[in-house]
Amino acid sequence: MNSNSTNHSGVSFVGCGSATPKQIIGNDQLGQRVETNNDWIQSRTGISQRRVIGTNESLIDLASEAALGAVNMAQWDVKTVDLIILATSTPEDLFGSAPQIQAKIGATNAVAFDLTAACSGFLFSLVTAAQYLISGSMKRVIVIGADQLSKWVDWDDRKTCVLFGDGAGAVAMETSQKNQGLIGFSLKSDGSRGDCLNLSQSNNFLDLVDGNKYQKGGFSPIKMEGKEVYKFAVREVPLILGELLEQYQIDYESLNWLLLHQANQRILDAVASRFSIPSDKVLSNLKSYGNTSAATIPLMLDEAVRDGRVKSGDLIASSGFGAGLSWGAALFYWHGSY
């Protein structure tokens, strides 16, 4: 799926926010539970620590804090928000958690729904939100990426438990007659490769009545073929970014920032190397948070905006990739100020 118009001047990115759990788990601490250590994890992933939601915290709390951070940066009245999209694979309610966020932040005039596309979820949600703005049907949108993968990690499997963390990030988007925000995008899916990374339902059938069975709800822990996912990412992400840059006749030297899903530092380095993008233009906070799934891109963006790296007018190339398998890319200008 590709954008089919070069006229996306109706979208402006004007605010961002983020929130992470207070509980920090370092690499050597994980070594107390599984056979691993800081050097092993860092050399293979670039991760030093991750945040894990503990008691007296919730994903709804983090997502709400991130959303309000974006609203405040945009200087909006929260009651003027028309739409909230929550990108998550780990809702607190399988019927949807976005309405709880809508109520918690007081966005009483907003419609709210969840969108699930795993680690690509934030980018898919951002593009979805943009269509409402471009059509003129809505004027202000909050897009949130938030996940609590710690609930579904097998903490005794060192191949996966070292990778993931919890967190939330959000952006505020609005219609604009003068600012060019979203330049273009491309989204893709390949379900034939979905077994490489999944969080599948448990196959547990119990007796119902008269010999009939029913399936008990529940999910198995995250399963991942790490080598296959790595090969997928380092092959597909440069391809989709390269095609998008070519489509809009933008050379990589014009980019201010490369903002990728924070899955593995080796993937970030490989994609940057493919385009000869210097490391100081590659945004990375993987070391501190691990892979927070749909939260990684907005969490990184918020950090870089608030510390002054990303400035109003900067051109950003972004890509999300992960389970499904799904992946996508977007080119956009940042217009928020802090």
Buried (B, 14 or more C-beta within 10 A) or exposed (E): EEBEEEEBBBBBBBBBBBBBBEBBBEBBEBBEEBEBEBEBBBEBBBBBBBBBBEEEBBBBBBBBBBBBBBBEBBEBEBEBBBBBBBBBBBBBEEEBBBBBBBBBBBBEBBBBBBBBBBBBBBBBBBBBBBEBBBEEEBBBBBBBBBBBBBBBBBBEBBBBBBBBBBBBBBBBBBBBEEBBBBBBBBBBBEEEBBEBBBBEEEEEEEEEEEEEEEEEEEEBBBBBBBEBBBEBBBEBBBBBBBEBBEBEEBEBEEBBBBBBBBBBBBBBBBBBEBBEBEEEBBBBBBBBBBBBBBBBBBBBBBBBBBEEBBEBEBBBBBBBBBBBBBBBBBBBBBBBEE
